[in-house]
Amino acid sequence: MHKSGFVNIIGNPNVGKSTLMNALVGERLSIITSKAQTTRHRIMGIVNGEDFQIVYSDTPGILKPAYKLQESMMNFVHGAVDDADVILYVTDTVEQSDRSEAIIERVNRSGIPTIVVINKIDLTTPDALNILAQQWQEKMPNAVIIPVSAKEQIGMKGVLDAILERLPEGEPFYPKDTLTDKTLRFFASEIIREKILLNYDKEIPYCCEIEIDTYKEEPTIDRISATIYVARQSQKGIIIGHKGSRLKRVGQQAREDMERFLDKKVFLQLFVKVQDDWRNSERELRRFGYDPQ
């Protein structure tokens, strides 16, 4: 008997969804920072066993949209509820938010097998965890509750076992050697965006989008040219920094990460351009791979 299905990961920002995804897949596919809205796209990671294939899908954190980009991000979340075989709803031991109430109701109504993963158990006590687990069981009575620490790799086998128990029978959707549905260009752009999230404060990271202009694979080196788009002229100077110092640092960090990811040398060129208010432009959002509808 072979099992195969889509396991979609949803939850509020900053609960460790991407850390959980990477731990389940065994590869660093989703970027991880302490800032909200780190994940903008729906990213798939595929795990194959002798008698199963799990297609994990990491989605943007649940939020109340303030502009068209965030509306598109929430479209990924709603789609993840609709087309899942199993839902992993991720919370943690410290989050305080009611923004996900509508999504929780939608999950409860869906009838889709659901696992509530309480992450970051290394930051709480057993008594507090028991109370939290009971609260989540009341909120989502049909779900199974599993406490974990994705960062410390605690409880991850329990999550895998619970998924396999609920996965439907079926043939694999992807070839056995497939790790993800995304291209190398996508991961190059995500690595650059992660470095911007890590190196800049306030609104700057959320006003940036990356476009890979060229990606040339050679036997011993990949040559990549990318443009960082910002929403206003003033942001361009902040990204570049004094005599290009900040952009140079981002480029160096991104190149080093790409070399680890690809296991080969990388030559990376970065440019910065202004695209006025791209986050509210349906045309620009489509160009960057979002669905503004």
C-alpha positions in Angstrom: 0.0 0.0 0.0 1.4 3.4 -1.1 0.4 6.6 0.5 0.7 10.0 -1.1 -0.8 13.5 -0.4 -0.5 17.2 0.2 0.3 18.3 3.8 -0.2 22.1 4.0 1.4 24.1 6.8 -0.5 27.2 8.0 -0.5 29.5 11.1 0.3 33.0 12.3 3.6 34.7 11.7 6.6 34.0 13.9 5.4 30.6 15.2 8.2 28.7 13.4 6.3 27.4 10.4 9.4 27.6 8.1 11.6 26.0 10.8 9.1 23.1 11.0 8.9 22.8 7.2 12.7 22.6 6.9 12.9 20.1 9.7 10.3 17.8 8.1 11.8 18.0 4.7 15.4 17.8 5.9 16.5 20.7 3.7 16.6 24.4 4.1 13.9 25.4 1.6 12.1 28.1 3.5 13.9 31.2 4.7 13.9 31.8 8.4 14.2 35.2 10.2 12.6 36.6 13.3 10.6 39.1 11.3 7.0 38.6 10.3 6.0 38.0 6.7 9.2 36.1 5.9 7.4 33.7 3.7 5.6 35.4 0.8 5.0 32.4 -1.6 3.7 28.9 -1.1 6.8 26.7 -1.1 6.7 22.9 -1.6 9.1 20.4 -0.1 8.7 16.7 -1.1 9.7 13.8 1.1 9.8 10.2 -0.3 9.8 6.9 1.6 9.6 3.4 0.4 5.8 3.4 0.6 4.9 7.1 0.8 5.3 10.5 -0.7 4.5 13.6 1.4 4.2 17.0 -0.4 4.7 19.6 2.3 3.6 23.2 1.5 4.7 26.2 3.6 2.4 29.2 3.3 2.7 32.9 4.3 1.7 33.7 7.9 -1.9 34.7 8.5 -2.4 38.4 8.5 -5.0 41.1 7.8 -4.0 42.5 4.4 -3.0 46.2 4.2 -2.1 46.2 0.4 -2.5 43.9 -2.6 0.8 42.0 -2.0 -0.6 40.9 1.4 -4.0 40.0 -0.3 -2.1 37.7 -2.6 -0.2 36.2 0.3 -3.5 35.4 2.0 -4.7 33.8 -1.2 -1.9 31.2 -0.8 -3.2 30.5 2.8 -6.9 30.1 1.7 -5.7 27.8 -1.2 -3.8 25.7 1.3 -6.9 25.0 3.4 -8.9 24.1 0.3 -6.5 21.6 -1.4 -4.9 19.8 1.6 -5.1 16.1 2.3 -3.7 16.9 5.8 -3.5 20.3 7.5 -0.7 21.1 9.9 -1.9 24.1 11.9 1.2 25.6 13.6 1.1 27.6 16.8 3.6 28.0 19.6 3.9 28.4 23.3 4.2 32.3 23.3 1.9 33.6 20.5 -0.9 36.0 21.5 -3.1 36.6 18.4 -6.7 36.2 17.3 -6.0 37.0 13.6 -6.4 33.3 12.7 -9.9 32.8 14.1 -11.6 32.9 10.7 -9.0 30.4 9.3 -9.5 28.1 12.3 -13.2 28.1 11.7 -12.6 27.3 8.1 -10.3 24.4 9.0 -12.9 23.0 11.4 -15.6 23.2 8.8 -13.4 21.6 6.1 -13.4 18.1 7.5 -9.8 17.7 6.5 -7.6 15.7 8.9 -5.8 18.3 11.0 -2.7 18.2 13.3 -2.2 21.2 15.6 1.6 21.5 16.2 2.5 23.5 19.3 6.0 24.6 18.5 8.8 26.0 20.8 8.0 23.7 23.8 11.6 24.3 24.9 10.4 27.8 26.0 7.7 26.7 28.4 6.9 24.3 31.4 5.1 21.0 31.3 2.1 22.4 33.3 1.7 25.5 31.0 2.0 23.2 28.0 -0.8 20.9 29.3 -3.1 23.9 29.7 -2.2 25.2 26.2 -2.9 21.8 24.7 -6.3 21.6 26.3 -7.2 25.1 25.0 -6.3 24.1 21.5 -8.2 20.8 21.8 -11.3 22.9 22.7 -10.7 25.3 19.7 -10.1 22.4 17.2 -11.9 19.4 18.7 -11.3 17.1 15.7 -7.6 17.8 15.6 -4.7 15.8 17.2 -2.4 18.0 19.3 1.4 17.4 19.1 3.9 19.5 21.0 7.3 19.9 19.4 10.4 22.0 19.2 11.3 22.1 15.5 14.5 24.0 16.3 15.7 21.4 18.7 14.2 18.5 16.7 12.0 17.3 19.6 8.8 15.5 18.8 9.3 15.5 15.0 8.8 11.7 14.7 5.4 12.1 16.3 4.4 14.6 13.6 5.6 12.3 10.8 3.8 9.3 12.3 0.6 11.3 12.7 0.8 12.5 9.1 1.4 9.0 7.7 -1.6 7.7 9.7 -3.8 10.3 8.0 -2.3 10.4 4.5 -4.6 8.9 1.8 -3.6 5.9 -0.4 -2.3 6.9 -3.8 0.6 7.0 -6.2 3.3 9.6 -6.0 2.6 13.0 -7.6 6.3 13.7 -8.4 9.3 11.6 -9.4 11.1 10.1 -6.4 14.2 12.3 -6.8 12.2 15.6 -6.7 12.8 17.8 -3.7 10.7 20.8 -4.5 8.5 22.4 -7.2 10.6 25.6 -7.2 13.5 26.5 -9.5 17.0 27.5 -8.7 16.1 31.0 -9.7 13.4 31.1 -7.1 15.8 29.9 -4.3 18.4 32.4 -5.4 15.9 35.2 -5.1 14.7 33.9 -1.7 18.3 33.8 -0.4 18.8 37.5 -1.4 15.5 38.5 0.2 16.5 36.7 3.4 19.7 38.7 3.6 17.7 41.9 3.2 15.4 40.9 6.0 18.4 40.3 8.2 20.3 43.4 7.4 17.7 46.2 7.3 15.1 47.4 9.8 11.6 48.7 9.9 9.7 48.9 6.5 12.7 48.4 4.2 12.6 44.6 3.9 8.8 44.7 3.2 9.2 47.2 0.3 11.7 44.9 -1.5 11.2 42.3 -4.2 13.9 40.4 -6.0 14.0 39.5 -9.7 16.6 37.2 -11.1 17.6 38.8 -14.5 20.0 36.0 -15.6 21.0 32.6 -14.2 23.7 30.8 -16.1 24.8 27.4 -15.0 28.4 26.4 -15.9 30.3 23.3 -14.8 32.2 24.9 -11.9 30.3 28.1 -11.3 26.7 29.6 -11.5 26.6 33.2 -12.7 23.6 35.1 -11.3 22.4 38.7 -11.9 19.6 40.0 -9.8 17.7 43.3 -9.3 16.3 44.4 -6.0 13.2 46.5 -6.5 12.1 49.0 -4.0 8.9 51.1 -3.7 10.4 54.5 -3.3 13.5 56.4 -4.3 14.6 57.1 -0.7 14.7 53.3 -0.1 17.2 52.8 -2.9 19.9 54.8 -1.0 19.2 52.9 2.2 19.6 49.5 0.4 22.9 50.6 -1.3 24.4 52.3 1.7 27.5 54.6 1.9 29.6 53.9 -1.1 27.7 50.7 -1.7 28.7 49.1 1.6 25.4 47.7 2.7 24.6 46.2 -0.8 28.0 44.7 -0.9 27.4 43.0 2.5 24.1 41.6 1.3 25.7 40.4 -1.9 28.5 38.6 0.0 26.2 36.9 2.5 23.8 35.8 -0.3 26.6 34.5 -2.4 28.1 32.5 0.5 24.6 31.0 1.2 24.0 30.2 -2.4 27.4 28.4 -2.6 26.4 26.2 0.4 22.9 25.6 -1.1 24.3 24.7 -4.6 27.6 23.1 -3.5 29.5 25.1 -6.1 31.0 28.5 -6.8 28.6 31.5 -7.5 29.3 34.8 -9.1 26.5 37.2 -8.0 25.7 40.7 -9.3 23.1 42.9 -7.6 21.4 46.0 -8.8 18.8 48.2 -7.2 15.9 49.9 -9.0 12.8 51.8 -8.0 9.4 50.5 -9.0 6.9 52.9 -7.5 4.4 51.3 -5.1 4.8 47.8 -6.7 3.0 46.2 -3.8 -0.3 47.7 -4.9 0.2 47.1 -8.7 -1.6 44.0 -10.1 0.7 44.0 -13.1 3.9 44.1 -11.1 2.6 41.5 -8.6 1.9 39.1 -11.5 5.4 39.8 -12.9 6.9 38.8 -9.5 4.9 35.6 -9.4 1.9 36.6 -7.2 -1.8 36.2 -7.9 -3.5 39.5 -7.0 -7.0 38.2 -7.6 
